[in-house]
Amino acid sequence: MMVEAGKAVEPIWFFPHKFWAATRNMPKEEADKLLDKVISLSEARDLEALRKYDFVSLENPYRKKAVA
């Protein structure tokens, strides 16, 4: 993936334990297809489509939230 100089791209966070929980009752082939789809969406930066997956986060889960 090419990124223009000077433009920061936020990472997409993937949580394997949540993926496992969401797919533990799926056949292996179906879970593999889902993982391939999520990887493809991530590479395409299709953030809107990624929002529907609980095991993907578009915000840094380790960043401290500002207290008002």
MOPAC internal coordinates of N, CA, C and O (Angstrom, degrees):
PM7 1SCF
backbone

  N    0.0000 0     0.00 0     0.00 0    0    0    0
  C    1.4553 1     0.00 0     0.00 0    1    0    0
  C    1.5246 1   107.74 1     0.00 0    2    1    0
  O    1.2310 1   120.68 1   -46.33 1    3    2    1
  N    1.2946 1   116.30 1   133.67 1    3    2    1
  C    1.4599 1   122.14 1   179.27 1    5    3    2
  C    1.5333 1   108.83 1   -95.41 1    6    5    3
  O    1.2310 1   120.96 1   -42.96 1    7    6    5
  N    1.3165 1   115.78 1   137.04 1    7    6    5
  C    1.4624 1   121.74 1   177.55 1    9    7    6
  C    1.5154 1   107.16 1  -123.57 1   10    9    7
  O    1.2310 1   121.04 1   -49.36 1   11   10    9
  N    1.3236 1   115.61 1   130.64 1   11   10    9
  C    1.4608 1   119.77 1   178.96 1   13   11   10
  C    1.5237 1   109.87 1   -66.72 1   14   13   11
  O    1.2310 1   121.02 1   -37.27 1   15   14   13
  N    1.3124 1   115.66 1   142.73 1   15   14   13
  C    1.4584 1   120.87 1   179.27 1   17   15   14
  C    1.5266 1   110.18 1   -59.62 1   18   17   15
  O    1.2310 1   120.89 1   -43.32 1   19   18   17
  N    1.3115 1   115.91 1   136.68 1   19   18   17
  C    1.4549 1   120.61 1   176.82 1   21   19   18
  C    1.5225 1   114.49 1    86.65 1   22   21   19
  O    1.2310 1   119.77 1   173.41 1   23   22   21
  N    1.3255 1   118.05 1    -6.59 1   23   22   21
  C    1.4642 1   120.52 1   179.44 1   25   23   22
  C    1.5236 1   108.80 1  -106.69 1   26   25   23
  O    1.2310 1   121.16 1   -64.08 1   27   26   25
  N    1.3173 1   115.39 1   115.92 1   27   26   25
  C    1.4615 1   120.11 1   178.94 1   29   27   26
  C    1.5256 1   109.52 1   -80.02 1   30   29   27
  O    1.2310 1   121.31 1   -41.11 1   31   30   29
  N    1.3051 1   115.09 1   138.89 1   31   30   29
  C    1.4593 1   121.07 1   177.69 1   33   31   30
  C    1.5204 1   107.40 1  -115.77 1   34   33   31
  O    1.2310 1   120.86 1   -58.42 1   35   34   33
  N    1.3088 1   115.96 1   121.58 1   35   34   33
  C    1.4564 1   120.51 1   179.21 1   37   35   34
  C    1.5272 1   109.13 1   -69.04 1   38   37   35
  O    1.2310 1   120.27 1   -40.91 1   39   38   37
  N    1.3253 1   117.10 1   139.09 1   39   38   37
  C    1.4577 1   119.35 1   178.06 1   41   39   38
  C    1.5197 1   111.49 1   -71.81 1   42   41   39
  O    1.2310 1   121.13 1   -22.03 1   43   42   41
  N    1.3040 1   115.45 1   157.97 1   43   42   41
  C    1.4580 1   122.54 1   174.00 1   45   43   42
  C    1.5202 1   105.93 1  -103.64 1   46   45   43
  O    1.2310 1   120.54 1   -54.77 1   47   46   45
  N    1.3183 1   116.57 1   125.23 1   47   46   45
  C    1.4548 1   121.82 1  -174.80 1   49   47   46
  C    1.5207 1   109.77 1   -95.12 1   50   49   47
  O    1.2310 1   120.63 1   -49.24 1   51   50   49
  N    1.3277 1   116.41 1   130.76 1   51   50   49
  C    1.4623 1   123.55 1   179.63 1   53   51   50
  C    1.5232 1   108.10 1  -117.74 1   54   53   51
  O    1.2310 1   120.31 1   -47.67 1   55   54   53
  N    1.3235 1   117.01 1   132.33 1   55   54   53
  C    1.4587 1   122.03 1  -178.19 1   57   55   54
  C    1.5285 1   110.02 1  -113.53 1   58   57   55
  O    1.2310 1   120.26 1   -79.66 1   59   58   57
  N    1.3448 1   117.11 1   100.34 1   59   58   57
  C    1.4664 1   120.82 1  -176.88 1   61   59   58
  C    1.5311 1   113.78 1   -56.58 1   62   61   59
  O    1.2310 1   119.75 1   141.56 1   63   62   61
  N    1.3320 1   118.08 1   -38.44 1   63   62   61
  C    1.4605 1   119.46 1  -178.92 1   65   63   62
  C    1.5289 1   111.65 1   -65.17 1   66   65   63
  O    1.2310 1   120.30 1   145.11 1   67   66   65
  N    1.3165 1   117.03 1   -34.89 1   67   66   65
  C    1.4702 1   120.28 1   177.57 1   69   67   66
  C    1.5251 1   110.32 1   -73.97 1   70   69   67
  O    1.2310 1   120.60 1   144.08 1   71   70   69
  N    1.3442 1   116.45 1   -35.92 1   71   70   69
  C    1.4674 1   120.11 1   176.24 1   73   71   70
  C    1.5243 1   109.61 1   -62.81 1   74   73   71
  O    1.2310 1   120.68 1   134.64 1   75   74   73
  N    1.3238 1   116.30 1   -45.36 1   75   74   73
  C    1.4583 1   120.23 1   179.21 1   77   75   74
  C    1.5286 1   110.48 1   -59.93 1   78   77   75
  O    1.2310 1   120.05 1   135.78 1   79   78   77
  N    1.3133 1   117.51 1   -44.22 1   79   78   77
  C    1.4647 1   120.94 1  -179.96 1   81   79   78
  C    1.5290 1   111.03 1   -62.57 1   82   81   79
  O    1.2310 1   120.70 1   142.31 1   83   82   81
  N    1.3272 1   116.27 1   -37.69 1   83   82   81
  C    1.4710 1   120.37 1  -178.45 1   85   83   82
  C    1.5234 1   112.39 1   -75.14 1   86   85   83
  O    1.2310 1   120.27 1   157.86 1   87   86   85
  N    1.3325 1   117.10 1   -22.14 1   87   86   85
  C    1.4680 1   119.64 1  -173.66 1   89   87   86
  C    1.5258 1   113.84 1  -118.11 1   90   89   87
  O    1.2310 1   119.26 1  -174.92 1   91   90   89
  N    1.3072 1   119.02 1     5.08 1   91   90   89
  C    1.4714 1   120.32 1  -173.33 1   93   91   90
  C    1.5241 1   113.54 1   -62.60 1   94   93   91
  O    1.2310 1   119.63 1   154.06 1   95   94   93
  N    1.3230 1   118.31 1   -25.94 1   95   94   93
  C    1.4685 1   120.50 1   179.16 1   97   95   94
  C    1.5274 1   112.55 1   -99.20 1   98   97   95
  O    1.2310 1   120.46 1  -175.45 1   99   98   97
  N    1.3255 1   116.73 1     4.55 1   99   98   97
  C    1.4719 1   121.29 1   178.62 1  101   99   98
  C    1.5198 1   109.90 1   -86.26 1  102  101   99
  O    1.2310 1   120.67 1   -29.24 1  103  102  101
  N    1.3249 1   116.33 1   150.76 1  103  102  101
  C    1.4654 1   118.03 1   169.40 1  105  103  102
  C    1.5321 1   109.32 1   -62.19 1  106  105  103
  O    1.2310 1   120.58 1   -31.01 1  107  106  105
  N    1.3385 1   116.49 1   148.99 1  107  106  105
  C    1.4629 1   121.63 1  -176.65 1  109  107  106
  C    1.5251 1   111.61 1   -54.46 1  110  109  107
  O    1.2310 1   120.06 1   138.09 1  111  110  109
  N    1.3268 1   117.50 1   -41.91 1  111  110  109
  C    1.4684 1   121.42 1  -178.37 1  113  111  110
  C    1.5251 1   111.40 1   -62.51 1  114  113  111
  O    1.2310 1   120.36 1   140.75 1  115  114  113
  N    1.3280 1   116.92 1   -39.25 1  115  114  113
  C    1.4662 1   121.28 1   179.58 1  117  115  114
  C    1.5297 1   110.75 1   -68.31 1  118  117  115
  O    1.2310 1   120.16 1   138.55 1  119  118  117
  N    1.3259 1   117.31 1   -41.45 1  119  118  117
  C    1.4693 1   121.32 1   177.57 1  121  119  118
  C    1.5257 1   110.12 1   -64.55 1  122  121  119
  O    1.2310 1   120.18 1   140.11 1  123  122  121
  N    1.3259 1   117.26 1   -39.89 1  123  122  121
  C    1.4702 1   121.20 1   177.43 1  125  123  122
  C    1.5248 1   111.16 1   -62.11 1  126  125  123
  O    1.2310 1   120.80 1   137.86 1  127  126  125
  N    1.3328 1   116.08 1   -42.14 1  127  126  125
  C    1.4778 1   120.19 1   178.85 1  129  127  126
  C    1.5299 1   110.73 1   -64.45 1  130  129  127
  O    1.2310 1   120.75 1   140.20 1  131  130  129
  N    1.3282 1   116.16 1   -39.80 1  131  130  129
  C    1.4645 1   120.10 1   178.69 1  133  131  130
  C    1.5235 1   110.40 1   -63.99 1  134  133  131
  O    1.2310 1   120.22 1   135.78 1  135  134  133
  N    1.3114 1   117.19 1   -44.22 1  135  134  133
  C    1.4576 1   120.56 1   178.54 1  137  135  134
  C    1.5270 1   110.82 1   -62.31 1  138  137  135
  O    1.2310 1   120.21 1   137.13 1  139  138  137
  N    1.3277 1   117.20 1   -42.87 1  139  138  137
  C    1.4666 1   120.70 1   177.08 1  141  139  138
  C    1.5273 1   111.24 1   -60.54 1  142  141  139
  O    1.2310 1   120.65 1   140.14 1  143  142  141
  N    1.3341 1   116.36 1   -39.86 1  143  142  141
  C    1.4684 1   120.51 1   179.34 1  145  143  142
  C    1.5277 1   110.90 1   -64.75 1  146  145  143
  O    1.2310 1   120.41 1   135.95 1  147  146  145
  N    1.3305 1   116.82 1   -44.05 1  147  146  145
  C    1.4643 1   120.59 1  -179.65 1  149  147  146
  C    1.5315 1   110.26 1   -64.83 1  150  149  147
  O    1.2310 1   120.20 1   139.52 1  151  150  149
  N    1.3111 1   117.22 1   -40.48 1  151  150  149
  C    1.4691 1   120.55 1   177.22 1  153  151  150
  C    1.5162 1   110.45 1   -62.42 1  154  153  151
  O    1.2310 1   120.55 1   136.25 1  155  154  153
  N    1.3201 1   116.55 1   -43.75 1  155  154  153
  C    1.4673 1   121.12 1   179.06 1  157  155  154
  C    1.5277 1   111.09 1   -62.52 1  158  157  155
  O    1.2310 1   120.17 1   136.38 1  159  158  157
  N    1.3190 1   117.29 1   -43.62 1  159  158  157
  C    1.4727 1   121.16 1   178.51 1  161  159  158
  C    1.5201 1   110.60 1   -64.10 1  162  161  159
  O    1.2310 1   120.63 1   142.70 1  163  162  161
  N    1.3281 1   116.40 1   -37.30 1  163  162  161
  C    1.4657 1   120.65 1   178.67 1  165  163  162
  C    1.5163 1   111.20 1   -66.02 1  166  165  163
  O    1.2310 1   120.60 1   135.63 1  167  166  165
  N    1.3282 1   116.46 1   -44.37 1  167  166  165
  C    1.4609 1   120.43 1   179.10 1  169  167  166
  C    1.5224 1   111.50 1   -62.72 1  170  169  167
  O    1.2310 1   120.76 1   145.67 1  171  170  169
  N    1.3276 1   116.15 1   -34.33 1  171  170  169
  C    1.4685 1   121.28 1   179.43 1  173  171  170
  C    1.5319 1   111.38 1   -83.27 1  174  173  171
  O    1.2310 1   120.27 1   174.52 1  175  174  173
  N    1.3349 1   117.08 1    -5.48 1  175  174  173
  C    1.4720 1   122.87 1  -177.30 1  177  175  174
  C    1.5348 1   111.28 1    57.67 1  178  177  175
  O    1.2310 1   120.52 1  -141.96 1  179  178  177
  N    1.3349 1   116.61 1    38.04 1  179  178  177
  C    1.4620 1   121.92 1   177.75 1  181  179  178
  C    1.5287 1   107.91 1   -83.15 1  182  181  179
  O    1.2310 1   121.13 1  -102.01 1  183  182  181
  N    1.3119 1   115.44 1    77.99 1  183  182  181
  C    1.4628 1   121.50 1  -173.63 1  185  183  182
  C    1.5190 1   112.60 1   -64.77 1  186  185  183
  O    1.2310 1   120.30 1   143.68 1  187  186  185
  N    1.3030 1   117.03 1   -36.32 1  187  186  185
  C    1.4673 1   120.68 1  -179.62 1  189  187  186
  C    1.5318 1   110.45 1   -62.08 1  190  189  187
  O    1.2310 1   120.06 1   136.76 1  191  190  189
  N    1.3162 1   117.49 1   -43.24 1  191  190  189
  C    1.4659 1   121.17 1   179.27 1  193  191  190
  C    1.5282 1   111.29 1   -69.08 1  194  193  191
  O    1.2310 1   120.06 1   145.58 1  195  194  193
  N    1.3201 1   117.48 1   -34.42 1  195  194  193
  C    1.4678 1   120.97 1  -178.63 1  197  195  194
  C    1.5239 1   112.71 1   -71.20 1  198  197  195
  O    1.2310 1   120.14 1   155.54 1  199  198  197
  N    1.3189 1   117.34 1   -24.46 1  199  198  197
  C    1.4712 1   120.84 1  -177.79 1  201  199  198
  C    1.5280 1   113.04 1   -60.29 1  202  201  199
  O    1.2310 1   119.68 1   156.58 1  203  202  201
  N    1.3174 1   118.22 1   -23.42 1  203  202  201
  C    1.4597 1   120.31 1  -176.13 1  205  203  202
  C    1.5293 1   113.43 1   -79.05 1  206  205  203
  O    1.2310 1   120.01 1   172.62 1  207  206  205
  N    1.3254 1   117.59 1    -7.38 1  207  206  205
  C    1.4625 1   120.79 1  -179.09 1  209  207  206
  C    1.5288 1   110.51 1   -99.29 1  210  209  207
  O    1.2310 1   120.80 1   -54.92 1  211  210  209
  N    1.3377 1   116.07 1   125.08 1  211  210  209
  C    1.4622 1   121.15 1  -179.11 1  213  211  210
  C    1.5254 1   112.89 1   -68.34 1  214  213  211
  O    1.2310 1   120.27 1   158.42 1  215  214  213
  N    1.3081 1   117.10 1   -21.58 1  215  214  213
  C    1.4659 1   120.81 1  -177.06 1  217  215  214
  C    1.5240 1   112.62 1   -92.74 1  218  217  215
  O    1.2310 1   120.35 1  -170.71 1  219  218  217
  N    1.3238 1   116.93 1     9.29 1  219  218  217
  C    1.4633 1   122.93 1   176.48 1  221  219  218
  C    1.5243 1   107.90 1  -124.17 1  222  221  219
  O    1.2310 1   120.66 1   -42.96 1  223  222  221
  N    1.3272 1   116.35 1   137.04 1  223  222  221
  C    1.4559 1   120.68 1   176.38 1  225  223  222
  C    1.5181 1   109.18 1  -127.35 1  226  225  223
  O    1.2310 1   120.78 1   -39.64 1  227  226  225
  N    1.3047 1   116.12 1   140.36 1  227  226  225
  C    1.4594 1   121.24 1   179.45 1  229  227  226
  C    1.5216 1   111.26 1   -98.36 1  230  229  227
  O    1.2310 1   120.57 1   177.83 1  231  230  229
  N    1.3252 1   116.51 1    -2.17 1  231  230  229
  C    1.4564 1   121.58 1   178.16 1  233  231  230
  C    1.5192 1   108.75 1  -119.40 1  234  233  231
  O    1.2310 1   120.53 1   -31.48 1  235  234  233
  N    1.3087 1   116.59 1   148.52 1  235  234  233
  C    1.4484 1   121.69 1   179.38 1  237  235  234
  C    1.5296 1   109.24 1   -66.39 1  238  237  235
  O    1.2310 1   119.74 1   -66.47 1  239  238  237
  N    1.3156 1   118.09 1   113.53 1  239  238  237
  C    1.4650 1   119.88 1  -177.68 1  241  239  238
  C    1.5271 1   112.71 1   -73.03 1  242  241  239
  O    1.2310 1   120.05 1   169.35 1  243  242  241
  N    1.3340 1   117.50 1   -10.65 1  243  242  241
  C    1.4455 1   121.44 1  -177.52 1  245  243  242
  C    1.5267 1   113.02 1  -102.21 1  246  245  243
  O    1.2310 1   120.53 1   175.45 1  247  246  245
  N    1.3190 1   116.59 1    -4.55 1  247  246  245
  C    1.4555 1   120.94 1   178.52 1  249  247  246
  C    1.5185 1   108.69 1   -75.05 1  250  249  247
  O    1.2310 1   120.80 1   -47.90 1  251  250  249
  N    1.3145 1   116.08 1   132.10 1  251  250  249
  C    1.4643 1   120.01 1   178.30 1  253  251  250
  C    1.5049 1   109.24 1   -68.72 1  254  253  251
  O    1.2310 1   121.69 1   -46.83 1  255  254  253
  N    1.3118 1   114.38 1   133.17 1  255  254  253
  C    1.4660 1   120.07 1   177.35 1  257  255  254
  C    1.5180 1   109.83 1   -80.44 1  258  257  255
  O    1.2310 1   120.89 1   -38.56 1  259  258  257
  N    1.3197 1   115.90 1   141.44 1  259  258  257
  C    1.4666 1   120.79 1   179.94 1  261  259  258
  C    1.5278 1   108.78 1   -69.82 1  262  261  259
  O    1.2310 1   120.77 1   -41.75 1  263  262  261
  N    1.3070 1   116.13 1   138.25 1  263  262  261
  C    1.4642 1   121.57 1   177.94 1  265  263  262
  C    1.5222 1   107.15 1   -99.79 1  266  265  263
  O    1.2310 1   121.18 1   -54.33 1  267  266  265
  N    1.3221 1   115.34 1   125.67 1  267  266  265
  C    1.4561 1   120.04 1  -177.89 1  269  267  266
  C    1.4944 1   112.69 1   -85.76 1  270  269  267
  O    1.2310 1   120.10 1   180.00 1  271  270  269

